[in-house]
């Protein structure tokens, strides 16, 4: 079987949850003996993307990288949308030079030009669309973000409605696809994200004298860093804890306190693992999400989770392994973090252990990829 995997980039050439999902998707498909034409891009990378340094030699035998430069921005309003459409066109032009695959798996807006050609009568294999967070159909943290959402909605409606199949993480993501985008439920295929078994760490089953909390993510408004920082400004005066920020937080957004540690951007997986495995709780207070890799990584590392009920987060987090909040509200965050810092030790340990068992039962990539291959075999 051969799949065209059409992406906006793969980790670590491009940093982000969607890109990490693309990397593992490619990796585990290759491990299963599936041939992949990998269409991807990056900007200012220090790596040679044609060498696929982050795959094993055995995996590389099944992967053909096709690197397409992302069009430069013109700096005018709507520039990202225009560049994305042009990128999709360039991807299709490269696709035409390759042997026909059995299935086309596209990420985000990359499907746009493929679907336009299929509607014109081009003989293309089944085209699937994977949009991770559908942020443009979720809660906006500001009026500026809301305007951006309105600009993006038409193209995402188009690619979802015209695709042969739409992959969903489940939960509220499926609700968006069916109820807001009016996609036929028969075209929706629910497959969760996954995590490599090497992340599972069952020894994080004890608590230190001071409970350790972590946030891992980019600094952008929808991630709820402002609300989290406001909650920490209250808690630092009343509670004992150690809080770790992983990600580039602007200096003017940092809290000057010995309890709060800013690590900056970390791309080295073992270093991230070490911090997570030494932590008790992950906080993910986002306004919108898909099925965050950071929550999956923290669960596999043995962390309890405090997160907002957005996207497919409820598929991972409930009261057995953490605290699920209706929105990224400062008071709700303050209360939840306070409860996690002061609750009975046995309750927090039980949450940590439940996170690990959920990952092992539902979210290992080795099992998730079988569901994807089974679906593709049934429709190719």
Beta strands, then each sheet from edge to edge (+ up, - down):
strand 1: 2-6
strand 2: 35-40
strand 3: 63-67
strand 4: 103-107
strand 5: 126-130
strand 6: 165-168
strand 7: 188-190
strand 8: 212-216
strand 9: 242-246
strand 10: 260-264
strand 11: 281-284
strand 12: 304-308
strand 13: 322-325
sheet 1: 3+ 2+ 1+ 4+ 5+ 6+ 7+
sheet 2: 10+ 9+ 8+ 11+ 12+ 13+
end
